[in-house]
Amino acid sequence: MQPTEPLQPAIDPAEALARMLGKTPGGLVLRLLGPTAWRRGVAATNTLPAMVRLGHLPHRRPQKKRMLIIVNPYATTVSDRLRNLVVYALQGRFEVEAVSTQAQNHATELSREARDKGYDVVVAFGGDGTLNEVANGLAGSDLPVAVLPGGSTNVVCRTLGIPNDVVDATEHLLSLVDDWRPRKIDLGKVDDRHFVFACGVGLDATVVRRVDENPKLKAKAGPYYYSWAGISGFYRKYLLKAVRVRVEVPGASPVEGITAIAQNSDPLTYFASKPIRVCDGIAIDDGTLSLAVLKRAAQRDMPTLIGRLLGGKKTAVGHKQVVHFDDVLNATVTSVSKEKDGSLKPFPVQVDGDYIGDRTKVTLAAEPGALTIVA
């Protein structure tokens, strides 16, 4: 892992930042630097600018915290110049190293290595999948995770109150330096894989798998491509030949259905700016999961279910084809559909919006306080 070299501006830094983002300097400079900004290392006032710090810091400023930024260069909104902008801005208040992921699960490996290297914070810069990998590397440790949005949806950022715009999110992260308060949040676990906000089997995992197969359309069409993938997946795979699963929660009667979604936080996702809520009574720090099961795939049920989900106010709970379990500590999901040879048919599984394969049985569990964050 090689530290990122400090960027040396050849022109006025404010104008450089404006050019990087393709915006006019006036409004951007005012927003990022503030009216009392330092320019070329000389303080105009005793007030530090909101985002970019230049020159020597006052001698009373405490030692900079060490930050590792794990960047997914393939995330929807991440580019080299945006990465450079973020690194340059954060160098004012942090000792920054940045490294780009090279393959799937690389962020998990980098995060595990960071545990014993003296970092004060690890930043996941990418989508929800990048954060999932970082969380899997740091679960159970006290090393805090921060998040910068670079994906198409950024569910966890929004859930934690982090701005969904990377410039605003960077400014927000800088504002936390003088009031550094790491806290614990829960994680869910499916078999040996942690998840931050949700795990799904069945129809939603089929949608994720289909979307992941075409990242270019995912980036261009966003939520509309997810909608198309959901509709086509429903008619092709679930209307006539859905894999049925049995969901078992201790203390409750088993339920059979065609889709099961476990949530560690609310909402499940977003359609553009509109939250999609499936489960009730769930928070990211309440120590439990919520679980919803869709009992059947009938065309006549879809309009009322979709209407509830896209309405933004109601959850799926209360729909006649949805069974809900609250305060879940553990559960199992097992296929009950069989192939012609008598073997169980596998079902697809997704965690935090990433497809992780097909299984015939999974075990779900809540892990209270498993991840330390700064947000």
ABEGO torsion letter per residue (X at the ends): XBBBBBBBBABBAAAAAAAAAGBBAAAAAAAAAEAABBBGGBBABABBBAABBBEBBBAABBBBBBBBBBBBAABAABBAAAAAAAAAAAAAABBBBBBBBABBGAAAAAAAAAAAAGBABBBBBEBAAAAAAAAAAABGBABBBBBBBABAAGAAAAAAGBBABAAAAAAAAAAAAABBBBBBBBBBBBEABBBAABBBBEAAAAAAAAAAABAAAAAAAEAAAAAAAAAAAAAAAAAAABBBBBBBBBGBBBBBBABBBBBABOBABBBEABBBBABBGBBAAAGBBBBBBBABBBAAAAAAAAAAAAAGABBABGBAABBBBBGBABBBBBBABBBAAGBBBBBBBBBGGBBAEBBABBBBBBBBGABBBBX
